[in-house]
C-alpha cells in the first residue's frame, strides 16, 4: 500500500524546517495557515498566516540558541488529518526540553492549512519556555 500523499507533505515540511529553509517551507504552508500552540508560555497562542507562524518558529530557534530539534518517530495520514509523532529536544537558560510532541495537521491541496501542537507533559513544556 502506497503512503498517503499528505505524509510526503509533512516530510517536506520537516526537512525544510530542520534545515531552516523558509522558501521550501513556504511551498507546503498555505498563506492563511493557522498554527495553534497551547499552554501558558511565551509562545502560546494562535498564529494566523504563514508570516506569523514562521515568526513563531524563528522565535523558537532564537530562544533556544538554535538547539530546538524535532526528530520524527512516525507520521500517519488520511484525507482529513495528518498526525506526526515527534521527539523534541532543546536547551534554554540552563533548562532542557526532552519530550514527545504530537502535531495534528489539516492539509489541503498539498499545503498545511492548520496545525495543533500537543505535548506529552504540558506543564513541563510551559516551564521550559517560562
N, C-alpha and C positions, 0 to 999 in steps of 0.2 A: 504494500500500500504506500503510495507516494505521500510525502509530507504536505500538509495544508499550506497554501501559498503565504498565509499570514505568519507562519514560522520563519520563512525567508525574510519577510519584512522586519520581524523582530531581530533576526541575526544581523541584518544590515544596520539596524539602529544601534545595536550593542557594539558592533565593530566600530562604527563611526564615533559613538560616544566615548568608547575606550581610547580611541586614537585622538580624540579632541578635534575631529574633522567635522566642523559645523556645516560645511557645504553638503557633505554626504548625508549628515543627519537631517538637514532641511529637506532633502529629497523624500524622506519617509515620514516626515511630520507634516500634517495638514496645517496650513497657515492659521486656522482657527482652533488648533488643538487646545484642550483643557487638561492640565496636569494637576492632580489633587494630592497634597501632602497633609496627612492627618497629624494630630498631636498638639504639642504646646511649645515647640521650639521656634527658633528664628526663621526656619524655612517653612513653617506651617502655613498652609493656605491653598487657594485655588489659583493657578497660574493660567490665565486666559490668553491664548495666542502663542504662536511659536516664539516670538521675541521674548515674552515673559518667561516661558518655560526654559529657554536657553539661558536667560539671565540667572534663573534659579540654579541651573546646572553649573554655570560659571561660579556662582557663589559657593556651591558645594566644594568645588575644587579650591577656591581661594581660602575658605575656612579650614580646609584640611591640608593646606600646603601641597596640593596635588596628590595626596595619598589615597583619595577615595577610589576604591577598586571593586567593581562588581564582577563576580565570577558566576557564570551560568551553571546551574545544576540541571535544569530541564526547561523545556517550553512546550506548551500544549495549545492547540488552536482548533477552532471551528469557525463557521461563518459569523458568529455573534461575538465571541470572546477569544482572546489570546491571553494565556496566563504564563508568565515567566517566573520560575523559581530560581532565586539567586542567593549567593552568599556574598556579603559586602564587608570589606574591611576598610578602615581609615584611622588616622591619628589626628588628634586636635587638642592642643593645650594640655598635654600630658594624659589625655583620655584616649581610650581605644574603642573603636566600633568594630565588632566582630560578630555578626549575626545574619540570620536569614531574612530575606525580603521576598515578598510575592508582589508582582505588579500585574494588575488586571488591565488589559487594553481593549479598547474598541478600535478596530482597524477597518477602514472602508476604502475601496479602490486603491489598495496598496499604500495607504497612508494612515498613520496613527492619528486618531481623532480625539481620543480621551484616554486617560490612564489614572489608576489609583494605586499608590504605594502602600503596602501593608507590611508591618514589621512584626517579627516573632516576639519582641519584647518592646512594646511602645514606650513604656516608662524609661527603660534603659536608652532607647533611641533619643527620647526627649532630653535626657540627662547629658548625653554625648554632645548635643548641639547647644545646650544651655550654658 
